[in-house]
Amino acid sequence: MGIFDRLRSAGQTVANGTGVRTETSEQDATRLIEEGHALEAEGKLDEAMQRYLEAIRLAPNPARAHLNLGNVLLLKGDLPGALDAFRTAIKFKPDYAGAYYNIGNALMGNDQLDEAVASYRRALEIQPEYAEVHCALGVALKELGQLDGAVESFQKALEIDPDMVEVKLNQGSLLLSQGRYLEAWPKYEARYDQSYTARQSIPPNLPFPKWQGEPLAGKSIVVWPEQGFGDEIQFARYFPMLKALKVTCLTLVCKPPLRALLEQVEGVDVMIPISEAASLPFHDYWTFPMSLPQHFSTTLETIPAKLPYLSAPPEKLNLWRNRLPTSGLKVGLVWKGNMTPNPHRSLPDLSTLAPLWSVPGVTFISLQKGPGEEEAATPPAGQPILHLGSDILDFADTASIVTQLDLVICIDTAIAHLAGALNKPCWMLLPAIGVDWRWLHERTDSPWYPGVMRLFRQTKSGGWSATIGELTRALETWVEEHKNTT
């Protein structure tokens, strides 16, 4: 995934050079830029580049064309080339706020946060009422831990453009990360606004309304899946609470890998695979699972955190018991997640965890699926691991394995939520950049999974050695405490 894609997935916009002059050459250059835009939208990047290069040749002042050339180079993953193009645009137009904005976006996508902040501030010196830049500055300041500055930037963006959805969502996420839940939940509803191009929560096209908190006694409701597997696992805790509002029928539309697991949840009356949702009968309401905390006025103190709220299907426990070691301490590992929403939530490779193998008395079991799975099949020298990931078919399988482990060590992925929901001790590695709101700031525990979740935070972006060292020492202590209990 390229740098530019990462910015788009985070809701970042970019400045595109537009505008028309009366001179023939400028008109021709503008036409070429517009053609380039169309080709870029179709994914024809090389052809778009040719249009922009031709516009550069024709335009009396080619600043706009250089800006658009930089955008394409970012899409192609050429950061140095993109930065050079943006800076060339500034040479032709020193007060080009859009170019400084795009430089900031490129630098932030490359984790150069301080430099990105400086570029955003320069853009705002030129154009103080640039809402998109205030929003981007807020995101960068949040990642740098300058939370007051981030709040101020988001507020300024909303003063300029009260309807800017990505600002509302970023503001909501920031408030959630601060534990200010009652303020945050309404703003977090912006995640599925139709004008938000990077939304991951897509409202279903159903002939009945979204639940807005109306009385549910005697009513039926559909819970519609959204975002990742981990999100659905985390918020399944609300299903019994929803049913307790005297709902006559609670229907859960479910992604196939979660079906056998979530049908164990108390309160679910009907389970329908999302592939069969077209035949969904009429209900009174539908809701997203991540909208439920708002309706139940959830605060840090009132999180429904009774564990476990999930269980493994009994028929699968014996199947996996026969695959696991019969003695010793069993520790499950997951070191890579889905790179698309957040590339920081993965370790470089399995060898990053090599220090853990210095701890005696532990058998490591790979729960890795997808990226990184092949590493467990042929692990690095000195890192023997029981590879089960390739044989896991769904989350019910994973739950059956995790239930029989002593500990799970993982990055921020669905397995962390699964382990927590099963009341299984879980140690999670968190990156320095891109930490999700639900893990709050600085805490080493999680109120969502009390007593079982322990957080190990990366001290600085790009380096895991200090964090893995801390993790290894903790594992040594844990083994010492448990060696007489196995």
C-alpha positions in Angstrom: 0.0 0.0 0.0 1.5 3.3 -1.1 1.9 6.4 1.0 -0.9 8.2 -0.8 -3.3 5.3 -0.3 -2.6 5.4 3.4 -3.5 9.1 3.5 -6.7 8.5 1.6 -7.6 5.6 3.9 -7.2 7.9 6.9 -9.6 10.4 5.5 -6.9 12.8 4.3 -7.6 15.0 1.3 -5.0 16.4 -1.1 -4.8 19.7 -2.9 -5.3 19.4 -6.7 -4.2 22.2 -9.0 -7.1 23.7 -10.9 -7.9 27.1 -12.3 -8.2 28.7 -15.8 -6.3 31.6 -17.4 -7.1 33.3 -20.6 -3.8 32.6 -22.3 -4.0 29.8 -24.9 -1.1 27.9 -23.4 -2.6 28.2 -19.9 -5.9 26.9 -21.3 -4.2 24.0 -22.9 -2.3 23.2 -19.7 -5.6 23.3 -17.7 -7.2 21.0 -20.2 -4.3 18.6 -19.8 -4.5 18.8 -16.1 -8.2 17.9 -16.2 -7.5 15.0 -18.5 -4.8 13.9 -16.0 -7.3 14.0 -13.2 -9.7 11.8 -15.1 -6.9 9.3 -15.9 -5.7 9.3 -12.3 -9.3 8.5 -11.1 -9.3 5.5 -13.5 -5.9 4.3 -12.1 -4.0 5.1 -15.3 -1.2 6.8 -13.5 1.5 6.6 -16.3 -0.9 8.3 -18.7 -1.9 10.9 -16.1 1.8 11.6 -15.6 2.3 12.3 -19.3 -0.6 14.8 -19.3 0.9 16.6 -16.3 4.4 16.6 -17.8 3.0 18.1 -21.0 1.1 20.7 -19.0 4.4 21.6 -17.3 5.9 22.2 -20.7 3.0 24.4 -21.9 2.0 26.4 -18.8 3.5 29.9 -18.3 3.5 29.1 -14.6 3.5 25.3 -14.2 3.0 25.3 -10.4 -0.4 23.5 -10.6 0.9 20.9 -13.0 3.9 20.2 -10.7 1.5 19.8 -7.8 -0.6 17.2 -9.7 2.5 15.4 -10.9 3.5 15.1 -7.2 0.2 13.6 -6.4 0.6 10.9 -9.0 4.2 10.2 -7.9 2.8 9.6 -4.3 0.3 7.2 -5.7 3.1 5.3 -7.4 5.0 5.2 -4.0 7.7 7.6 -5.1 8.0 9.8 -2.0 11.3 11.6 -3.0 9.9 12.4 -6.5 6.6 13.6 -5.1 8.3 15.9 -2.6 10.6 17.3 -5.3 7.5 18.0 -7.5 5.7 19.8 -4.6 8.8 21.9 -3.8 9.2 22.7 -7.5 5.6 24.0 -7.5 6.5 26.3 -4.6 9.5 27.7 -6.6 7.0 28.8 -9.2 4.4 29.9 -6.7 6.0 30.7 -3.2 2.6 31.3 -1.6 1.2 27.9 -2.7 -0.6 26.8 0.4 -1.9 23.6 -1.3 1.7 22.5 -2.1 2.7 22.9 1.6 -0.4 21.0 2.5 0.5 18.1 0.2 4.1 18.1 1.4 2.7 17.7 4.9 0.5 14.8 3.9 3.4 13.1 2.2 5.7 13.5 5.2 3.0 12.4 7.6 2.4 9.3 5.5 6.1 8.6 5.9 5.9 9.0 9.7 7.9 12.3 9.6 5.5 14.0 11.9 7.5 17.0 13.1 8.3 17.9 9.5 4.7 17.4 8.5 3.6 19.8 11.3 6.0 22.4 10.1 4.7 22.2 6.5 1.1 22.4 7.7 1.8 25.5 9.8 3.5 27.1 6.8 0.4 26.4 4.7 -1.8 28.1 7.4 0.5 31.1 7.5 -0.4 31.6 3.8 -4.0 30.6 4.0 -5.3 30.7 7.7 -8.8 29.6 6.8 -7.8 26.3 5.1 -10.0 23.8 7.0 -8.4 20.6 5.5 -5.0 21.7 6.7 -6.3 22.4 10.2 -7.7 18.9 10.2 -4.4 17.3 9.0 -2.5 19.3 11.6 -4.8 18.0 14.3 -4.1 14.4 13.2 -0.3 15.0 13.2 -0.4 16.6 16.6 -2.5 13.8 18.0 0.1 11.3 16.8 2.8 13.4 18.5 0.9 13.3 21.7 0.1 17.0 21.7 -3.5 16.5 22.4 -4.5 20.0 23.4 -3.1 21.3 20.1 -5.0 18.6 18.3 -8.2 19.6 19.9 -7.6 23.2 19.0 -6.9 22.3 15.4 -10.0 20.2 15.0 -12.1 22.9 16.5 -10.7 25.5 14.2 -11.4 23.3 11.2 -15.0 22.9 12.3 -15.4 26.7 12.7 -14.3 27.1 9.1 -16.3 24.2 7.8 -19.0 22.9 10.3 -20.0 20.1 7.8 -16.5 18.6 7.4 -17.1 15.0 8.2 -13.5 13.8 8.6 -12.9 16.5 11.3 -15.9 15.3 13.3 -14.6 11.7 13.1 -11.1 12.6 14.0 -12.4 14.7 16.9 -14.6 11.8 18.0 -11.6 9.4 17.9 -9.5 11.8 19.9 -12.1 12.2 22.6 -12.5 8.4 22.7 -8.8 8.0 23.1 -9.0 10.4 26.1 -11.8 8.3 27.7 -14.3 11.2 27.2 -16.9 8.8 25.9 -20.1 10.7 26.4 -18.8 13.6 24.4 -17.2 11.3 21.8 -19.9 8.7 20.8 -22.1 11.2 19.0 -19.2 12.5 17.0 -18.0 9.0 16.2 -21.3 8.4 14.3 -19.7 10.4 11.5 -17.8 7.2 10.5 -20.6 6.2 8.2 -21.6 9.6 6.8 -22.1 9.2 3.0 -19.8 12.2 2.3 -16.9 10.6 4.1 -14.9 9.0 1.3 -12.7 6.9 3.6 -15.5 5.4 5.6 -15.2 1.8 6.6 -18.8 1.5 8.0 -21.2 1.4 5.1 -24.9 1.7 6.0 -27.1 -1.1 4.6 -29.8 -0.4 2.1 -32.8 -1.6 4.2 -36.5 -0.7 4.1 -36.6 0.2 7.8 -34.8 2.9 9.8 -31.6 2.9 11.8 -32.3 2.7 15.5 -31.9 6.1 17.2 -32.7 5.1 20.7 -36.4 4.6 20.5 -38.1 2.2 22.9 -37.6 -1.4 21.8 -40.2 -3.3 23.8 -42.0 -5.5 21.4 -39.8 -4.5 18.5 -37.4 -6.4 16.3 -33.9 -5.2 15.4 -31.1 -6.2 13.1 -27.4 -5.7 14.1 -25.5 -5.1 10.9 -21.7 -5.8 10.7 -19.2 -3.0 10.3 -15.5 -2.5 10.1 -13.2 -5.4 11.2 -13.6 -8.7 12.9 -12.2 -7.3 16.1 -14.8 -4.5 16.2 -17.6 -7.0 16.0 -16.1 -9.2 18.7 -15.5 -6.3 21.0 -19.1 -4.9 20.7 -20.9 -8.3 20.9 -20.9 -7.7 24.6 -23.8 -5.3 24.0 -26.1 -7.9 22.4 -27.5 -9.2 25.8 -28.1 -5.6 26.9 -30.0 -4.9 23.6 -32.1 -8.0 24.1 -32.8 -7.0 27.7 -34.7 -3.9 26.3 -37.5 -6.4 25.6 -36.6 -6.9 22.0 -38.8 -9.6 20.5 -36.3 -10.6 17.9 -32.6 -9.7 17.7 -31.2 -10.7 14.3 -27.4 -10.7 13.8 -26.1 -10.3 10.2 -22.7 -11.9 10.3 -19.6 -12.4 8.3 -18.9 -16.1 7.7 -15.7 -16.4 9.7 -17.5 -15.1 12.8 -20.8 -17.1 12.5 -20.0 -20.2 14.6 -18.4 -18.0 17.3 -21.1 -15.3 17.6 -24.0 -17.6 17.5 -22.9 -18.5 21.0 -23.6 -15.0 22.3 -26.5 -14.6 24.7 -29.4 -12.6 23.2 -29.1 -13.4 19.6 -32.3 -15.0 18.2 -31.5 -15.3 14.5 -28.1 -15.5 12.7 -28.0 -14.6 9.0 -24.8 -14.8 6.9 -24.2 -11.5 5.2 -24.3 -13.4 1.8 -28.0 -14.1 2.5 -28.9 -10.6 3.8 -30.9 -9.8 0.6 -33.6 -12.2 2.0 -33.7 -10.4 5.4 -37.3 -10.1 6.6 -38.7 -6.8 7.7 -37.6 -5.6 11.1 -38.5 -2.4 13.0 -34.9 -1.1 13.2 -31.3 -1.8 12.4 -28.1 -0.7 14.1 -24.4 -0.9 13.9 -22.7 -2.7 16.8 -20.4 0.3 17.3 -23.4 2.6 17.8 -24.6 0.7 20.8 -22.2 2.3 23.4 -23.8 5.7 22.6 -27.3 4.3 23.2 -26.3 2.8 26.4 -24.5 6.0 27.5 -21.2 4.0 28.0 -18.5 5.7 30.1 -15.1 4.3 31.2 -16.8 3.3 34.4 -19.8 1.7 32.9 -18.2 -0.4 30.1 -20.0 -3.8 30.2 -16.8 -5.8 31.0 -18.1 -9.0 32.5 -15.8 -11.7 31.1 -16.0 -14.1 29.4 -18.9 -13.1 27.1 -17.8 -15.5 24.3 -17.0 -19.2 24.4 -15.6 -21.8 22.1 -18.0 -24.3 20.5 -17.7 -27.5 22.6 -17.5 -29.8 19.6 -14.3 -28.1 18.4 -12.4 -28.1 21.7 -11.5 -31.8 21.4 -10.5 -31.4 17.8 -7.8 -28.8 18.7 -6.9 -30.4 22.0 -5.3 -33.2 20.1 -3.1 -30.8 18.2 -1.7 -29.0 21.2 1.1 -30.0 23.6 0.0 -31.9 26.6 2.4 -30.2 29.1 4.3 -27.0 29.6 3.2 -23.4 29.1 1.5 -22.7 25.8 1.7 -19.2 24.3 -0.1 -18.2 21.2 1.5 -15.6 18.8 0.2 -13.2 16.2 2.7 -10.7 14.8 1.0 -9.3 11.6 -2.4 -7.8 11.0 -4.3 -6.3 8.1 -1.9 -3.7 6.7 -4.6 -1.7 4.8 -6.2 0.3 7.6 -3.0 0.8 9.6 0.4 -0.5 8.4 1.9 0.2 11.9 -0.1 -2.6 13.5 2.3 -5.3 12.4 5.8 -6.4 13.3 8.4 -6.5 10.5 8.5 -10.3 10.7 8.6 -13.3 13.1 12.3 -12.8 13.9 11.4 -9.5 15.7 10.1 -11.7 18.5 13.3 -13.8 18.6 14.2 -12.7 22.2 11.1 -14.5 23.5 12.7 -17.8 22.6 15.4 -17.2 25.2 12.7 -17.9 27.9 12.8 -21.6 28.8 9.7 -23.7 29.4 7.5 -22.2 26.7 6.0 -23.7 23.6 5.0 -21.1 21.0 1.9 -21.7 18.9 1.3 -19.7 15.7 -2.3 -18.4 15.3 -1.2 -16.3 12.3 -3.5 -16.2 9.2 -2.8 -14.4 6.0 0.3 -12.2 6.0 3.1 -13.8 8.0 1.6 -17.3 7.8 4.4 -18.6 5.7 6.9 -17.5 8.3 5.4 -19.9 10.8 5.5 -22.7 8.3 9.3 -22.2 7.9 10.3 -20.2 11.0 13.7 -18.6 11.5 16.5 -20.7 12.9 16.2 -21.0 16.7 12.6 -20.1 16.7 10.6 -23.4 16.7 6.9 -22.8 16.6 3.9 -25.0 16.3 2.1 -23.7 13.2 -1.7 -24.1 13.4 -2.7 -20.9 11.5 -3.0 -22.6 8.1 -5.5 -25.1 9.4 -7.7 -22.5 11.1 -11.0 -22.1 9.2 -12.8 -19.5 11.3 -12.9 -17.7 14.6 -14.6 -20.7 16.3 -11.4 -22.7 15.5 -9.2 -19.9 16.9 -11.4 -19.6 20.0 -11.0 -23.4 20.6 -7.2 -23.1 20.4 -7.0 -19.9 22.5 -9.2 -21.4 25.2 -6.6 -24.1 25.7 -3.6 -21.8 25.8 -2.0 -20.2 28.8 -1.3 -16.8 27.2 -1.7 -14.9 23.9 0.9 -12.4 22.7 -0.2 -10.4 19.7 -0.3 -7.1 17.9 -3.5 -5.0 17.7 -5.7 -7.4 15.7 -8.9 -9.4 16.2 -7.1 -12.1 18.2 -6.6 -9.6 21.0 -10.4 -9.0 21.2 -11.1 -12.7 21.0 -8.7 -13.6 23.8 -10.1 -10.8 25.9 -13.7 -11.9 25.3 -12.7 -15.4 26.2 -11.2 -14.1 29.5 -7.8 -15.4 28.4 -4.6 -13.5 29.4 -3.5 -11.4 26.4 -0.4 -9.3 26.0 -0.7 -6.8 23.2 2.0 -4.9 21.4 1.0 -1.3 20.4 2.8 0.9 17.9 4.0 4.4 18.7 2.0 5.8 15.7 -1.6 5.0 14.8 -2.7 3.6 18.2 -6.5 2.9 18.1 -8.7 5.0 20.3 -9.9 2.0 22.4 -6.5 1.5 24.0 -6.4 5.1 25.4 -3.2 6.8 26.3 -0.2 5.5 28.3 -2.3 2.8 30.2 -0.9 -0.7 30.4 -4.3 -2.2 30.9 -7.7 -2.0 29.2 -11.0 -1.3 30.8 -12.6 -3.2 28.0 -10.9 -6.4 29.1 -10.1 -5.9 32.8 -7.7 -8.3 34.5 -6.6 -10.1 31.3 -5.3 -7.5 28.9 -1.8 -6.1 29.3 -0.5 -3.4 26.9 3.2 -3.1 25.8 3.7 0.2 23.9 6.4 0.9 21.4 8.6 3.7 22.7 9.4 5.2 19.3 8.3 4.6 15.7 10.4 2.2 13.7 12.1 0.4 16.6 10.7 -2.5 18.5 13.8 -3.7 20.4 13.0 -1.9 23.6 9.4 -3.0 23.7 10.3 -6.6 22.9 12.9 -6.5 25.6 10.3 -5.4 28.1 8.0 -8.1 26.8 10.7 -10.8 27.2 11.4 -9.8 30.8 7.7 -9.9 31.6 7.5 -13.4 30.0 10.4 -14.6 32.2 8.6 -13.4 35.3 5.3 -14.9 34.1 7.0 -18.3 33.5 8.6 -18.2 36.9 5.2 -17.5 38.5 3.5 -20.3 36.5 6.1 -23.0 36.4 4.7 -24.8 39.4 1.1 -24.7 38.2 1.4 -26.7 35.0 
